[in-house]
Amino acid sequence: ASSLNLSAQDSQPAPMAMSANWNKGDTFTLTRIKERMVAAQGKLVPQTKGQATIYVEILEKGPKSSQIAWTTKNNVVQIAGQDELKKVVKKLGELTPNARVVFETDALGRPAKLLNGTEIVAFYSRVSKELGKWMTDEKINPQMSQGILQQLSPYLDLKTVSYVALRDPVVYFVRFEPMFVAKPIVRSMSFPNPTDQTGKSPFPGKSRLNLVKIEDKLAYIEFKQAIEQEKTRTMLLNAMQEEAIKNGQPLPTKENVPAFNLQTEIRLRYEIGTGMPLDLTSVQTRVMGPQVNVDRTIFMRKAAPRTTTKPTSRPTSR
């Protein structure tokens, strides 16, 4: 097995590039595992865990873009806590047995445009009505019912459906530099600021990309991005002080700013021959005061013969 181990002292570019090395009619099968952990009594405890099978089909392949169908099936979710909530999640799974997203990519294979948004919105409008009626008939807690339906709301609007529908494909079809260099790449970047709806003051951050090695036509890649916490705390303090002045309240100090952190870590083995990850793990951490959420998504690709047979599915998203 050939192996190229890279270090910060190396200066030559690595002999590989990330690209869409697939053909029309190619199909791939993935296993997706999603976990959410939350802070409780000083430690992280599992809140939800789900596993699904994803069917990926290359519908079209051109020099500048591809069209891909991403179908989610057999989605099983385990939830810690209330039996009533488990019952609702099970019913939602029954109403959405197949979830299909069709999208266009750029030349490198990154999801660029949702193509079946209208169909997704129509489907989830029906699902929302059926689920709402079922929860009423089953006398599900009204507050819980409202919360569940609120989570479906992004699927009901063409302005927001693209983001939620492409969330998983964007994670899996991750692309970095057209050509990796041996030295890890560190860059300044910005995060969306949830306290600023204008988008004019995003949080400052840093990203670090590292090609660990190339071995047996697999590239081992590590990527991390995180906000710069001190600069972000200063921005939050300024916003809090402006609000206090408007309301005639005492000015808060840095001690009044809640703990805040956003970061993402991705590790993947990228198969150079197909232009797709063989496996990928993404961990997103969000901290706001005492609330800590850690979301982990794992994709594992199954070896399967290539075929042009389409999986049975409905034009929906999940």
N, C-alpha and C positions, 0 to 999 in steps of 0.2 A: 504494500500500500504506500502510495506516495503521500508525503506530508510536508506542508510548508508552515512552519511556526514563525509567527511574526512578532517583533518586539519594537519598542519605541526607537531603537537605534537603527532599525532597517530604514532604508531610504527609497528602495525601488517599489513601484506600485505592484499590488497583488495582481496576478494574471487572471482576473475574472471580472465580470460585470453583471449586475442584476438586470435581467431582461425577461420578456415574455416568450419563452421558448416552447410554446405549445402550438397545436394545430386545430383547425376546425374539426369538431367531432370528438376531441379528446374528452374523457371524463375522469374524475377523481372522486374518491370517497374519503371524507374526513370524520373523525370523532371529535366532538367539541365538548369540553368540560368547563363549566362555569361555577365559581364559588364566590360567595360574599362572606367576609368575616367582619365582625363589629367588636368594638371595645366594650367589655363588661367586667367590672370588678378588677380592673388593672390588667386584664389579659384579653387577647383576641379569641372570640368564640365563633364557630360557624353559624351563619344565619340561613343561608340557602345554598343548595348544591344541585346543579342540573347537568344532565348528559344528553346529547343529541347526535344524530347522524346527519352529516351534510353531504349532499350530492352536488358536485360542481361539474358543469358542462360548458365547453367552449363552443358557443353558437356560431360565432364569426371570428375570423382572424385576418386583420389587414396590416399594412405596414405602419400605420399610425395609431391603430386602436383595435380592441377586441370587444365582442359582446359575450357576456358570461351569464349563465343561469345558476343561481345559488339556492338550493332547495333544502329546507330543514325538515327532518322527519324524526319520529320516535323521541320527541323531547320529553324527558322525565325530570321533574323538579322535586326535590326534597326540601321541606321547610321546617325549621325548628320553631316550636311555639304552638300557636292556637290551632286546634283541630278544624275550626271554622274556616280559617285561612287556607289550610291544606285542601279543604273541600272545594273552595273557590278556584284555587290554582289548578286542581285536577279537572274541573269543569272547563276552564279556559283552554286547557290542553286538548280536551275533546272537541271543542269548537274550532280549533286551529290545528288539525292533524298534519297538514302539509303547509309549509310557508315558503313561498317562492319569490325570489328577488331577481330581476333581470337588470343588468347594468352594463354600461360602456366603460372601457378603461382607456388610459392614455397609452402611449407607445411602450412604456415600461411595464404596463400591466396593473397600474394603480387604479382603483375604482374612481371614475370621474363624473359619471352621470347616471342617475336612476332612470330606467326606461319604462317601468310599469307602475309608476306612482299612482296614477288614477285608479288602476285595478286594486292596488293595495288599500287605498282610502275607502273605496266602495266595499271591499271585503270586511275591513275592520269596522265600518259603520254598521254592517249587519251583525257582526260579532258583538259589538258593544250593546246593541239593542237586545239581542238574545240573552246575553249575559246579565244585563240589567234586569230584564223580566224574570230570569231564573233566580237571581239573588232576592228579588222581591217575593217571589213565590216561596222560596226556602227560608224567608224571614232572616236573611243574613244581616248582621249589624249594619245599620245605615251608614255609619261613619266608615266602616271597612269597605262597604260597597262603593261609596263615593271615592275612596282612595284608589281602589282597583280601577275604576273607570277613568280616573284622572291619569293613571299610568298609561292607559290606552290612547289618551287624547293626542299625543304626537303623531299617531298613525292615521288620524282623522283629518289632517290638514296637509294640503300639498306643499305648504311652506316649510313644514317640519318633518314630513315623512321621509324625505331623502336622507336626513341625518340618522334617524333611528334604523331605517331599513338597511343602510350601508355600513352600520357600525361594525358588525362582525367581518364583512368582506374587507373593510379598510384595515382592520387589525391583521387579518391573515395575509392579504396581498401587500404587505408592507414593503416599501422600497426606500433605499437610502441613496448613497452616492452612485452615479453612473459607473465610477471605477473607484474601488477602495484603494487607499494607500496604507502602508504598513503602520505608520504612526497613528494612534487614536485621534479622531477628529473631535475637537471641543469647540462649540459655537454658542454664541448668545442667541436667545430665542425669546418668545413671549407666550404667555398663557392667557386665555380669555379670563377677564375679570368679571365674576358673577355679580359684583356690586355696581358695575357700570354698564348699563344697557346700550350706551352709545358706541362702545367698543374703542373709545379713544384713549383709554388708559389701561392697557393690558398689563398683567404682572410680568416682571422681568424674570428670566430663567436661563438655565444653561443646559446644553445637551452634550452627551459624550457617546461617540460611535466607535466601536472597536471590532476589527476583524481579528479574531483570536487565532484561527488557523484555517487552512484548506487541506482536507484529507478525503481521499476516495470520492472526489467530485462533490464534496459537501463543504460549504463555507460555514464555519461556526462564528456567529455574530452576537455581540452584546451591545445593547443600546440603553441609555438612561437619560431621562430629562426630568428636571425639577426646578421649581421656582427658587429664586434667591431670597431666602427667608428674611434677612434683615431689611433689604430694600422693599420687600412686600409689606412687612410690618410697618415701615415708615409710611407707605402709601395708605394703608388701612388707618393708621393713626391720623393722617391728614384728613381723610374722609370723615372720620368720627368727629374730629375737632370742628370741621366745617358744619356738620350737622348740629353739633352742640351750640355753635354760635347762632345758627338760624333759630334754634329753639330756646335761646337764652339760658342754656344750662352750663354748669361748670365744665371747663375743658378737660377731657380725658388725657391721661398720660400713657406712656408706652406700656406701663403695667396693666392698663385696662384693655389692651389689645389682646384678643384671644389667640391661643396657639393656632397657627394656620400653616398648612403644607399641602402641596400637590406634587406628585411625582409618578413617573411611569418607568418601569424597567421591562425590557424585552430581551429574551434569549431565544435564538432560533438556529436550526440547522437548515441552511438553504441549499436545495438541490440545484446545482448549476445546469444540469441537463434538462430540467423541466421548467425552470423559472419559478418554482413554487417551494415554500418551506416543507421539509419533511416533517418537522414538528416545531412548534412555537409556543412559548409561554410568555404571557403579558400580565404584569402585576401593576395595578393602579392603586395608589394610596392617597386618601383625602383625609385631612385633619382639620377640624374646625372646633376649637375649644376642646371640650371633653369628648366630642364625637369623632370617632375614628372608623373609617370604612376602608377595607382592603378588598378589591375585586381582582380575582385571578381567572384568566381565560387561557385554556390549553387547547391547541389544535394538534391532532396527530393524523397524518395521512396514511391510509391503508393502501397496500399494494393491490392493484386490481387491473385486469386486462382493459385495454382501451376499446371503447365501443361508441357507436353513434346512437344507441338506444336511449331514449329520454326517460328519466324516472317519472312515474305517475305523480302528478302534483297539481296544486291549484295556484293561481297567480296571486300569491299573498306574501306577506312578510311577517317575520316574528323576531 
